[in-house]
Amino acid sequence: MATHERSCKHFRELVVKQRPGLLHINFQRRWNRRTIYELMRALDLATADTGVQLVVLSGEFCAGCDGEAESLALKQGQEKRMRQMAGQQEAVGTNDAEEQYIHERAANFVMRSLAKQLLAHRKLLVAFVEAQCLGLGLSVCSLCDLVFATPSAAFEPAFSHMDACTKVGPGWTVPHVNWLLRLGDRADASTALHSGLVASVVSDPQVFWRRMDQYSLLPTASLLATKRLLLRPWREPLLAELQSEGTPMAAQRRRLARNKL
């Protein structure tokens, strides 16, 4: 990689660096809700900077549930735990159902916001995968314009790695489901390349970064034209659907459907 990088401050879950024409977002650890918020803030940073031509996402894409908690789970405070311990069993069951509903709505709101931002972003979005890519990590990759990978990369679309909020079938999971149907539960880099998820497999990360440096020198108009050509047919309808999901009418429909269960 080039050495002329400048770190961006005020990011705890991500390492965000700027280099000429490029914003590099590196995932460092297990994803949580703050990771998503910081990713959206970094994307805003790229949008506001006229000197940024493309955005590269790399690092830890293994963003699945490990059995301890969902990636987007709400933190349960002491007051809630005390209320559960003090309440009767029936009341506790009601509270659990209510907390799950709150979690699903909050998590889906966060991911819907991120998906809309990725789909509507005006800079070229490139994901670089070097190891496992699963759960929310694969969801984010599926919404990028280009995905590059090394031979060691592995893609696992299986929903068993996903946050529990996906049980209600939100629209932002559509690209993820597409790759689940096409790749199965697990695919190596070569299979992902032939299926269309991956644009290119590079043997050396340095090859990838040299290519990104070349992309960053291209005229803005050329990159935007390329981005428009890369748009898959489902992206604009999906963006429109995600925008409609956030309306009060859509919220009312979801509430009525849940009451019928």
SULBEL-V349547 format. One record per residue. N is the residue number from 0. RES is the residue in one letter. SS is DSSP state (A for helix, B for strand, O for the rest). PHI is phi in whole degrees, -180 to 180 (NA if undefined). D_CENTER is the distance of its C-alpha to the mean C-alpha in Angstrom with 2 decimals. Layout:
<<N & RES & SS & PHI & D_CENTER> <N & RES & SS & PHI & D_CENTER>>
//
This chain:
<<0 & M & O & NA & 24.16> <1 & A & O & -67 & 26.04> <2 & T & O & -92 & 27.45> <3 & H & O & -85 & 27.33> <4 & E & B & -124 & 24.26> <5 & R & B & -128 & 24.07> <6 & S & B & -74 & 21.93> <7 & C & O & -100 & 20.37> <8 & K & O & -83 & 21.49> <9 & H & O & 71 & 20.23> <10 & F & O & -120 & 16.98> <11 & R & O & -103 & 17.28> <12 & E & O & -90 & 14.08> <13 & L & B & -120 & 13.30> <14 & V & B & -107 & 15.92> <15 & V & B & -115 & 15.93> <16 & K & B & -132 & 18.80> <17 & Q & B & -109 & 20.44> <18 & R & B & -137 & 22.68> <19 & P & O & -51 & 24.67> <20 & G & O & 77 & 22.63> <21 & L & B & -147 & 19.26> <22 & L & B & -113 & 16.67> <23 & H & B & -107 & 15.28> <24 & I & B & -111 & 12.31> <25 & N & B & -116 & 12.78> <26 & F & B & -83 & 11.08> <27 & Q & O & -106 & 14.28> <28 & R & O & -151 & 14.19> <29 & R & O & -58 & 12.95> <30 & W & O & -72 & 9.94> <31 & N & O & -146 & 11.20> <32 & R & A & -61 & 11.13> <33 & R & A & -65 & 12.41> <34 & T & A & -58 & 9.66> <35 & I & A & -66 & 7.38> <36 & Y & A & -60 & 10.70> <37 & E & A & -68 & 11.52> <38 & L & A & -63 & 8.56> <39 & M & A & -64 & 9.69> <40 & R & A & -68 & 13.16> <41 & A & A & -66 & 12.84> <42 & L & A & -66 & 11.79> <43 & D & A & -62 & 14.81> <44 & L & A & -61 & 16.85> <45 & A & A & -67 & 16.30> <46 & T & A & -63 & 17.26> <47 & A & A & -76 & 20.35> <48 & D & O & -93 & 21.53> <49 & T & O & -68 & 23.60> <50 & G & O & -83 & 24.01> <51 & V & O & -89 & 20.41> <52 & Q & O & -96 & 20.20> <53 & L & B & -148 & 16.87> <54 & V & B & -122 & 13.76> <55 & V & B & -112 & 12.99> <56 & L & B & -105 & 10.07> <57 & S & B & -148 & 11.80> <58 & G & B & 100 & 12.89> <59 & E & O & -86 & 11.71> <60 & F & B & -101 & 9.09> <61 & C & B & -84 & 11.19> <62 & A & B & -111 & 9.21> <63 & G & O & -109 & 11.56> <64 & C & O & -90 & 14.35> <65 & D & O & -102 & 17.51> <66 & G & O & 97 & 19.93> <67 & E & O & -84 & 20.37> <68 & A & O & -167 & 17.85> <69 & E & O & -72 & 14.62> <70 & S & O & -59 & 11.60> <71 & L & O & -106 & 11.66> <72 & A & O & -64 & 15.44> <73 & L & O & -73 & 17.77> <74 & K & O & -74 & 20.29> <75 & Q & O & -90 & 23.65> <76 & G & O & -83 & 26.43> <77 & Q & A & -62 & 30.03> <78 & E & A & -61 & 31.33> <79 & K & A & -65 & 29.37> <80 & R & A & -64 & 30.52> <81 & M & A & -67 & 34.06> <82 & R & A & -65 & 34.00> <83 & Q & A & -68 & 32.97> <84 & M & A & -68 & 35.68> <85 & A & A & -82 & 38.33> <86 & G & O & -75 & 37.68> <87 & Q & O & -76 & 39.19> <88 & Q & A & -63 & 37.34> <89 & E & A & -65 & 37.06> <90 & A & A & -65 & 35.66> <91 & V & A & -63 & 33.14> <92 & G & A & -60 & 31.93> <93 & T & A & -63 & 31.53> <94 & N & A & -64 & 29.60> <95 & D & A & -61 & 27.22> <96 & A & A & -64 & 26.54> <97 & E & A & -67 & 26.09> <98 & E & A & -64 & 23.71> <99 & Q & A & -64 & 21.56> <100 & Y & A & -64 & 21.62> <101 & I & A & -63 & 20.67> <102 & H & A & -61 & 17.74> <103 & E & A & -61 & 16.48> <104 & R & A & -66 & 17.01> <105 & A & A & -67 & 15.50> <106 & A & A & -65 & 12.27> <107 & N & A & -68 & 11.94> <108 & F & A & -62 & 12.91> <109 & V & A & -63 & 10.21> <110 & M & A & -71 & 7.36> <111 & R & A & -64 & 9.76> <112 & S & A & -64 & 10.25> <113 & L & A & -65 & 6.84> <114 & A & A & -60 & 6.96> <115 & K & A & -63 & 10.52> <116 & Q & A & -68 & 10.15> <117 & L & A & -67 & 8.26> <118 & L & A & -67 & 10.85> <119 & A & A & -98 & 13.65> <120 & H & O & -66 & 13.24> <121 & R & O & -93 & 16.66> <122 & K & O & -105 & 16.06> <123 & L & B & -70 & 15.33> <124 & L & B & -103 & 11.79> <125 & V & B & -125 & 12.28> <126 & A & B & -106 & 10.44> <127 & F & B & -122 & 13.16> <128 & V & B & -109 & 13.17> <129 & E & O & -117 & 16.36> <130 & A & O & -143 & 16.18> <131 & Q & B & -69 & 14.45> <132 & C & B & -133 & 11.01> <133 & L & B & -151 & 10.38> <134 & G & B & 62 & 8.91> <135 & L & A & -64 & 5.37> <136 & G & A & -62 & 5.54> <137 & L & A & -71 & 6.97> <138 & S & A & -59 & 4.98> <139 & V & A & -67 & 2.75> <140 & C & A & -59 & 6.47> <141 & S & A & -68 & 8.01> <142 & L & O & -101 & 7.29> <143 & C & O & -84 & 8.80> <144 & D & O & -76 & 12.60> <145 & L & B & -136 & 13.67> <146 & V & B & -126 & 12.87> <147 & F & B & -109 & 15.64> <148 & A & B & -149 & 16.60> <149 & T & O & -97 & 19.63> <150 & P & O & -59 & 21.93> <151 & S & O & -81 & 20.82> <152 & A & O & -71 & 17.23> <153 & A & B & -140 & 16.64> <154 & F & B & -113 & 14.10> <155 & E & B & -126 & 14.25> <156 & P & O & -75 & 12.90> <157 & A & O & -50 & 15.27> <158 & F & A & -72 & 14.41> <159 & S & A & -65 & 16.43> <160 & H & A & -91 & 13.54> <161 & M & O & -89 & 11.49> <162 & D & O & -63 & 11.98> <163 & A & A & -62 & 15.30> <164 & C & A & -65 & 14.18> <165 & T & A & -73 & 13.35> <166 & K & A & -64 & 17.14> <167 & V & A & -90 & 17.82> <168 & G & O & 66 & 16.07> <169 & P & O & -71 & 13.87> <170 & G & A & -63 & 13.33> <171 & W & A & -67 & 9.54> <172 & T & A & -86 & 10.06> <173 & V & A & -56 & 12.52> <174 & P & A & -61 & 10.95> <175 & H & A & -63 & 10.12> <176 & V & A & -62 & 13.74> <177 & N & A & -56 & 15.04> <178 & W & A & -76 & 14.25> <179 & L & A & -62 & 15.56> <180 & L & A & -68 & 18.71> <181 & R & A & -89 & 19.11> <182 & L & A & -105 & 18.40> <183 & G & O & 82 & 19.45> <184 & D & O & -72 & 18.36> <185 & R & O & -155 & 18.28> <186 & A & B & -147 & 18.81> <187 & D & B & -84 & 19.84> <188 & A & A & -63 & 19.05> <189 & S & A & -65 & 22.13> <190 & T & A & -64 & 21.32> <191 & A & A & -64 & 17.81> <192 & L & A & -66 & 19.71> <193 & H & A & -72 & 22.32> <194 & S & A & -87 & 19.98> <195 & G & O & 102 & 18.25> <196 & L & O & -69 & 14.69> <197 & V & O & -99 & 15.88> <198 & A & O & -82 & 18.02> <199 & S & B & -160 & 20.04> <200 & V & B & -108 & 20.82> <201 & V & O & -111 & 22.39> <202 & S & O & -76 & 24.80> <203 & D & O & -132 & 24.59> <204 & P & A & -55 & 21.78> <205 & Q & A & -63 & 24.46> <206 & V & A & -63 & 24.69> <207 & F & A & -62 & 21.06> <208 & W & A & -68 & 21.53> <209 & R & A & -64 & 24.84> <210 & R & A & -66 & 23.29> <211 & M & A & -66 & 20.73> <212 & D & A & -62 & 23.78> <213 & Q & A & -69 & 25.52> <214 & Y & A & -60 & 22.77> <215 & S & A & -67 & 22.83> <216 & L & O & -90 & 26.55> <217 & L & O & -72 & 26.29> <218 & P & O & -61 & 27.31> <219 & T & A & -57 & 24.71> <220 & A & A & -60 & 26.16> <221 & S & A & -68 & 25.75> <222 & L & A & -66 & 22.07> <223 & L & A & -66 & 21.47> <224 & A & A & -65 & 23.69> <225 & T & A & -63 & 21.81> <226 & K & A & -61 & 18.49> <227 & R & A & -64 & 20.35> <228 & L & A & -70 & 21.74> <229 & L & A & -78 & 18.44> <230 & L & O & -61 & 17.17> <231 & R & O & -77 & 17.30> <232 & P & A & -56 & 19.57> <233 & W & A & -82 & 17.11> <234 & R & A & -71 & 14.84> <235 & E & A & -67 & 17.41> <236 & P & A & -61 & 18.45> <237 & L & A & -66 & 14.95> <238 & L & A & -61 & 14.55> <239 & A & A & -63 & 18.05> <240 & E & A & -67 & 17.38> <241 & L & A & -65 & 14.48> <242 & Q & A & -66 & 16.89> <243 & S & A & -73 & 19.66> <244 & E & A & -64 & 17.87> <245 & G & O & -87 & 18.10> <246 & T & O & -82 & 21.86> <247 & P & A & -57 & 24.56> <248 & M & A & -63 & 25.87> <249 & A & A & -65 & 22.70> <250 & A & A & -63 & 22.62> <251 & Q & A & -65 & 26.27> <252 & R & A & -64 & 25.75> <253 & R & A & -65 & 23.19> <254 & R & A & -64 & 25.71> <255 & L & A & -66 & 28.58> <256 & A & A & -65 & 26.85> <257 & R & A & -68 & 26.09> <258 & N & A & -67 & 29.74> <259 & K & A & -80 & 30.99> <260 & L & O & -70 & 29.44>>
//
